[in-house]
Amino acid sequence: MDIVNEAIERYLERLAPEEDEVLKEMEQLAELEHFPIVGPLVGRLLCQLARMMKAKEVLELGSGFGYSAYWFAKGIEPDGWIVCTDFSEANVRLAREFFAKGKVSRRIQFEVGDSLDIISRFPGLFDIVFMDIDKEQYPTALPKILPRLRTGGLLITDNLLWFGAVLQDQPSDASTMGIKAYTRLLYSSPELYTTIIPIRDGVGLSLKLS
């Protein structure tokens, strides 16, 4: 299920065309390889949120070849930095090439391995945590993330509408079950104030209250 009508998406993308050639190259690669990225509409949102918060420290759980991190790098403070995590050495090599082309390498640190293991090495506190790991891991990740996020910080989660699969009352696949369980945790947590924005595949914004 398409969450947003394709014609509406094209209209919105035409309103604010991205002039960054590195981002265009990343988008072309994602299309060619059928690699999931957040896309320019969500990317612009990530950049804007980082600017609004004057974010200095960002943690990404599941960075792929660095598309979302590149957008964050455009929005964080000049002395800010981003910790990226991903299982794939190949993704890391690609990301470093793109970061070098875009002259944002000094703002980004890449860690290879299981994001939920890597997070234990970074006590924080982070201004923003971006969650985009395997969906069945979302519920397990939340209690590990919250202590690393500062009060007033923002937890941003991708794929919370999961192409409409969340409408199933009793899903049978681990990814959909993980997303639904995680979403319930977000909305029931006294530490968080959560809203899901229905763009692309559903972006969750959770403000840490305490």
DRENDOTOR-800776 format. One record per residue (C-alpha): residue in three letters; x, y, z. Coordinates in steps of 0.2 Angstrom, whole numbers. Each point is the difference from the previous one (the first is absolute). Layout:
DRENDOTOR-800776
atom code = ALA, px = X, py = Y, pz = Z
...
This chain:
DRENDOTOR-800776
atom code = MET, px = 0, py = 0, pz = 0
atom code = ASP, px = 7, py = 17, pz = -5
atom code = ILE, px = -3, py = 12, pz = 16
atom code = VAL, px = 1, py = 15, pz = -11
atom code = ASN, px = -6, py = 2, pz = -17
atom code = GLU, px = 14, py = -1, pz = -13
atom code = ALA, px = -6, py = 16, pz = -9
atom code = ILE, px = 0, py = 9, pz = 17
atom code = GLU, px = 18, py = -6, pz = 4
atom code = ARG, px = 6, py = 6, pz = -18
atom code = TYR, px = -9, py = 17, pz = 3
atom code = LEU, px = 9, py = 2, pz = 17
atom code = GLU, px = 17, py = -5, pz = -7
atom code = ARG, px = -2, py = 13, pz = -14
atom code = LEU, px = -4, py = 14, pz = 12
atom code = ALA, px = 17, py = -2, pz = 8
atom code = PRO, px = 12, py = -8, pz = -12
atom code = GLU, px = 16, py = -6, pz = 8
atom code = GLU, px = 16, py = 8, pz = -8
atom code = ASP, px = 12, py = -11, pz = 9
atom code = GLU, px = 8, py = -11, pz = -13
atom code = VAL, px = 6, py = -13, pz = 13
atom code = LEU, px = -17, py = -2, pz = 6
atom code = LYS, px = -6, py = -2, pz = -18
atom code = GLU, px = 13, py = -14, pz = -3
atom code = MET, px = -5, py = -9, pz = 16
atom code = GLU, px = -18, py = 0, pz = -5
atom code = GLN, px = 4, py = -6, pz = -18
atom code = LEU, px = 10, py = -14, pz = 8
atom code = ALA, px = -14, py = -5, pz = 12
atom code = GLU, px = -12, py = -1, pz = -15
atom code = LEU, px = 12, py = -10, pz = -10
atom code = GLU, px = 4, py = -12, pz = 14
atom code = HIS, px = -18, py = 0, pz = 8
atom code = PHE, px = 8, py = 5, pz = 16
atom code = PRO, px = -12, py = 8, pz = 13
atom code = ILE, px = 4, py = 18, pz = 4
atom code = VAL, px = -11, py = 13, pz = 9
atom code = GLY, px = -1, py = 11, pz = -16
atom code = PRO, px = 1, py = 19, pz = -2
atom code = LEU, px = -16, py = 4, pz = 8
atom code = VAL, px = 4, py = -9, pz = 17
atom code = GLY, px = 19, py = 6, pz = -3
atom code = ARG, px = -6, py = 18, pz = 0
atom code = LEU, px = -10, py = -3, pz = 16
atom code = LEU, px = 15, py = -8, pz = 9
atom code = CYS, px = 11, py = 15, pz = -5
atom code = GLN, px = -13, py = 13, pz = 5
atom code = LEU, px = -3, py = -9, pz = 17
atom code = ALA, px = 19, py = 0, pz = 3
atom code = ARG, px = 1, py = 19, pz = -4
atom code = MET, px = -15, py = 4, pz = 11
atom code = MET, px = 7, py = -10, pz = 15
atom code = LYS, px = 18, py = 7, pz = -3
atom code = ALA, px = 5, py = -18, pz = 1
atom code = LYS, px = 19, py = -4, pz = 3
atom code = GLU, px = -1, py = -18, pz = 4
atom code = VAL, px = -10, py = -13, pz = -11
atom code = LEU, px = 0, py = -19, pz = 1
atom code = GLU, px = -6, py = -10, pz = -14
atom code = LEU, px = -5, py = -18, pz = 2
atom code = GLY, px = 0, py = -8, pz = -17
atom code = SER, px = 9, py = 12, pz = -12
atom code = GLY, px = 1, py = -9, pz = -17
atom code = PHE, px = 12, py = 9, pz = -11
atom code = GLY, px = -3, py = 16, pz = 9
atom code = TYR, px = -15, py = 9, pz = -9
atom code = SER, px = -9, py = 6, pz = 16
atom code = ALA, px = 17, py = 4, pz = 9
atom code = TYR, px = 4, py = 11, pz = -15
atom code = TRP, px = -16, py = 10, pz = 3
atom code = PHE, px = 4, py = 1, pz = 19
atom code = ALA, px = 17, py = 6, pz = -4
atom code = LYS, px = -8, py = 15, pz = -10
atom code = GLY, px = -10, py = 4, pz = 15
atom code = ILE, px = 11, py = -2, pz = 16
atom code = GLU, px = 10, py = 14, pz = 8
atom code = PRO, px = 17, py = 4, pz = -8
atom code = ASP, px = 9, py = -9, pz = 15
atom code = GLY, px = -13, py = -15, pz = 0
atom code = TRP, px = 3, py = -18, pz = -4
atom code = ILE, px = -10, py = -16, pz = -5
atom code = VAL, px = 4, py = -18, pz = 5
atom code = CYS, px = -6, py = -11, pz = -14
atom code = THR, px = -2, py = -19, pz = 2
atom code = ASP, px = -3, py = -14, pz = -12
atom code = PHE, px = 4, py = -19, pz = -2
atom code = SER, px = 7, py = 2, pz = -18
atom code = GLU, px = 18, py = 4, pz = -4
atom code = ALA, px = -5, py = 3, pz = -18
atom code = ASN, px = -13, py = 13, pz = 6
atom code = VAL, px = 13, py = 8, pz = 11
atom code = ARG, px = 13, py = 2, pz = -15
atom code = LEU, px = -14, py = 7, pz = -11
atom code = ALA, px = -5, py = 12, pz = 14
atom code = ARG, px = 18, py = 6, pz = 3
atom code = GLU, px = 2, py = 4, pz = -19
atom code = PHE, px = -16, py = 10, pz = 0
atom code = PHE, px = 4, py = 9, pz = 16
atom code = ALA, px = 17, py = 5, pz = -8
atom code = LYS, px = -8, py = 6, pz = -16
atom code = GLY, px = -12, py = 11, pz = 11
atom code = LYS, px = 14, py = 6, pz = 11
atom code = VAL, px = -9, py = -6, pz = 16
atom code = SER, px = 12, py = -14, pz = 5
atom code = ARG, px = 6, py = 10, pz = 15
atom code = ARG, px = -17, py = 0, pz = 8
atom code = ILE, px = -4, py = -18, pz = -2
atom code = GLN, px = 7, py = -16, pz = 10
atom code = PHE, px = -4, py = -17, pz = -7
atom code = GLU, px = -1, py = -15, pz = 11
atom code = VAL, px = -2, py = -18, pz = -8
atom code = GLY, px = -10, py = -13, pz = 8
atom code = ASP, px = -16, py = -3, pz = 10
atom code = SER, px = -8, py = 17, pz = 4
atom code = LEU, px = -7, py = -6, pz = 17
atom code = ASP, px = 18, py = -6, pz = 5
atom code = ILE, px = 8, py = 16, pz = -6
atom code = ILE, px = -12, py = 12, pz = 9
atom code = SER, px = 7, py = -7, pz = 17
atom code = ARG, px = 17, py = 8, pz = -5
atom code = PHE, px = -8, py = 18, pz = -1
atom code = PRO, px = -8, py = 5, pz = 16
atom code = GLY, px = -6, py = 16, pz = -8
atom code = LEU, px = -9, py = 11, pz = 3
atom code = PHE, px = -6, py = 3, pz = -18
atom code = ASP, px = -11, py = 13, pz = -6
atom code = ILE, px = -8, py = -11, pz = -13
atom code = VAL, px = -1, py = -19, pz = -2
atom code = PHE, px = -6, py = -6, pz = -17
atom code = MET, px = -6, py = -18, pz = -1
atom code = ASP, px = 0, py = -10, pz = -16
atom code = ILE, px = 6, py = -18, pz = 5
atom code = ASP, px = -9, py = -17, pz = -3
atom code = LYS, px = -18, py = 3, pz = 5
atom code = GLU, px = -1, py = -15, pz = 11
atom code = GLN, px = 14, py = 8, pz = 11
atom code = TYR, px = -10, py = 16, pz = 3
atom code = PRO, px = -8, py = -5, pz = 17
atom code = THR, px = 17, py = -6, pz = 6
atom code = ALA, px = 9, py = 15, pz = -5
atom code = LEU, px = -11, py = 13, pz = 9
atom code = PRO, px = 6, py = -3, pz = 18
atom code = LYS, px = 18, py = 1, pz = -6
atom code = ILE, px = -3, py = 16, pz = -10
atom code = LEU, px = -10, py = 10, pz = 14
atom code = PRO, px = 15, py = 2, pz = 12
atom code = ARG, px = 11, py = 7, pz = -14
atom code = LEU, px = -13, py = 13, pz = -5
atom code = ARG, px = 1, py = 17, pz = 9
atom code = THR, px = -16, py = 7, pz = 8
atom code = GLY, px = -7, py = 11, pz = -14
atom code = GLY, px = 8, py = -11, pz = -13
atom code = LEU, px = -9, py = -8, pz = -15
atom code = LEU, px = -1, py = -19, pz = -4
atom code = ILE, px = -4, py = -1, pz = -19
atom code = THR, px = -6, py = -17, pz = -6
atom code = ASP, px = -3, py = -5, pz = -18
atom code = ASN, px = -13, py = -12, pz = -8
atom code = LEU, px = -13, py = 1, pz = 14
atom code = LEU, px = -14, py = -3, pz = -12
atom code = TRP, px = 9, py = -14, pz = -9
atom code = PHE, px = -8, py = 2, pz = -17
atom code = GLY, px = -17, py = -2, pz = 8
atom code = ALA, px = 4, py = -17, pz = 8
atom code = VAL, px = -4, py = 8, pz = 17
atom code = LEU, px = -18, py = 0, pz = -4
atom code = GLN, px = 0, py = -19, pz = 3
atom code = ASP, px = -8, py = -5, pz = 16
atom code = GLN, px = 10, py = -16, pz = 2
atom code = PRO, px = 16, py = 2, pz = -11
atom code = SER, px = 10, py = -16, pz = -2
atom code = ASP, px = 17, py = 7, pz = -5
atom code = ALA, px = 13, py = 5, pz = 12
atom code = SER, px = 3, py = 17, pz = -7
atom code = THR, px = -18, py = 6, pz = 1
atom code = MET, px = -2, py = -7, pz = 17
atom code = GLY, px = 15, py = 9, pz = 5
atom code = ILE, px = -5, py = 16, pz = -6
atom code = LYS, px = -17, py = -1, pz = 8
atom code = ALA, px = 7, py = -5, pz = 17
atom code = TYR, px = 13, py = 14, pz = -1
atom code = THR, px = -14, py = 13, pz = -5
atom code = ARG, px = -10, py = -5, pz = 15
atom code = LEU, px = 16, py = 2, pz = 11
atom code = LEU, px = 2, py = 17, pz = -7
atom code = TYR, px = -17, py = 6, pz = 3
atom code = SER, px = -1, py = -7, pz = 18
atom code = SER, px = 17, py = 6, pz = 6
atom code = PRO, px = -1, py = 14, pz = 13
atom code = GLU, px = 17, py = 6, pz = -6
atom code = LEU, px = -6, py = 3, pz = -18
atom code = TYR, px = -12, py = 11, pz = -9
atom code = THR, px = -3, py = -8, pz = -18
atom code = THR, px = -7, py = 4, pz = -16
atom code = ILE, px = 0, py = -10, pz = -16
atom code = ILE, px = 1, py = 11, pz = -16
atom code = PRO, px = -7, py = -10, pz = -15
atom code = ILE, px = 13, py = 5, pz = -13
atom code = ARG, px = 9, py = -14, pz = -10
atom code = ASP, px = -2, py = -15, pz = 11
atom code = GLY, px = -4, py = 9, pz = 17
atom code = VAL, px = 12, py = 10, pz = 10
atom code = GLY, px = -1, py = -1, pz = 19
atom code = LEU, px = 5, py = 16, pz = 10
atom code = SER, px = 2, py = -4, pz = 18
atom code = LEU, px = 5, py = 15, pz = 12
atom code = LYS, px = 9, py = -6, pz = 16
atom code = LEU, px = -9, py = 8, pz = 14
atom code = SER, px = 11, py = -6, pz = 15
